[in-house]
Amino acid sequence: MANPERILELSQQVSDIADRRLGAIDGIIRSTRILALNAMIEASRAGEMGRGFAVVANEVKSVSNSVTQVAGEFSRELQDAVGELTDLGTRMIRHIRGTRMTDFASSMIRMVERSLYDCVCNARAWAGDDCLGQALAGGTASRAADRLRDLADICTVVLDIWLIGTDGTVLASARDRQYPAARNARLDGEEWFQRARQTVGREGFTASKVYNCQALANRAVLTVAAPVQAGGKTVGVVAVHYNWQDQAQIVVDGIQVDDDEAARTHCLLLDEDCRIIAASDKRGVLVHSLPLEAQNKTKDSYVKQDGRLVGFVRGEGYESFRGFGWFGVIIQDPMDG
């Protein structure tokens, strides 16, 4: 594929060539004027016999003045045309690059939302699992833990699954051996648990923000929680901890750009508050925010004052999952020079 920057290179070449040729013409004009001046001096010395030379010298001077005027007009017109071509090329490159960046950003956020859709569907379905319901109704926690392990084994993007009582106590977990801190953990102070406990209907769910979960070795997770109901009442909560740390890194590391762009291209995922929740360079994750010049747009690209190109797309969900309003973002540093 042709490099769009070639337009600007050719435009600059045209300008440079014109400057050199006009400089050469200007040198010829100066030489001609000197010759005309010398001819007029010699003509004046020759008196009547030099009158014809004086006429020729004046005509040469007039021609050089005309050439100077034409060269000046040519220079101004060429500069205007080259300037317009350069501006057109810059805007064309900006559009091509911006479209490419937003396409990458769209690819990232679509991958994330497709995976989260599966996680939400699983949480809803598992909340209706008979074995888990029986455990909450007075069954053994060991059977529930076995069932949770079976569910976690078939869903590789899940870090852990918890069965939680209405008082916020973790009754069983899928990875209790790997993450023993989850045993009997109290979650009644967690906002996502409180919202899940108050959710009405089997299709309801709630989700946390991306956070580092202490009970899961401080790994970054997104918790999707759904109520377990019996007799029209919520008797517990199933919490599915999506392995955000690994899955998100796969997404931001998976964008393939040209070799000469790799070092200056940064892929990020932002939550609805523009907090960095994943980054290809791993900088600022869950610590810093990156305000976007979104202006209520769901998709756009723009150039920052420092020359960096930013392309972003706001997720709109997948299938019945409406999404969380997160952003896929690509930032590309300007080329050196």
HUKABEL-V451809 format. One line per field, one symbol per residue. phi: phi as a letter, one per 40 degrees, with the letter a starting at -180 (. if undefined). burial: b if it has 24 or more other ideal C-beta (glycine too) atoms within 12 Angstrom, else e. A space follows every 50 residues. Layout:
# HUKABEL-V451809
phi=???
burial=???
This chain:
# HUKABEL-V451809
phi=.cccccdcccdccdccccccccccccccccccccccccccccccccgccc cccccccccccccccccccccccccccccccccccccccccccdcccccc ccccccccccccccccdcccccccccccccccccccchcccccccccccc ccccbccccabbbbcccgcccaacbcccbccccfcbbccccccccccccb gcccaaacccaccccbfgccbbcbbbccbaggbcbiabbbccccdccccc cccccbbcdcbdcbbbbbbbcccgccbaaccgcgcgbbbbdbccfgccaa aabcccgccbbaaccbgafcccgbgcbcbbbbccccg
burial=eeeeeebbeebeeebeebeeebeeeeeebeebbeebeebbeeeeeeeeee eebbeebeebbeebeebeeebeeeeeeeeeebeeebeebeeebbeebbeb bbebbbbbbbbbbebbbbbbbbbbbbbbbebbbebbeeeebebbbbbbbe bbeebebbbbbbbbbbebbbbbbbbbeebeebeebebeebebbebbbebe eeebbbbbbbbebebbeebbbbbbbbbbbeeeebbbbbbbbbbbbebbbe bbbebebeeebeeebbbbbbbeebbbbbbbeeeebbeeebebebeeeebb bbbeeeebbbbbbbbeeeeebebbbbbbbbbbeeeee
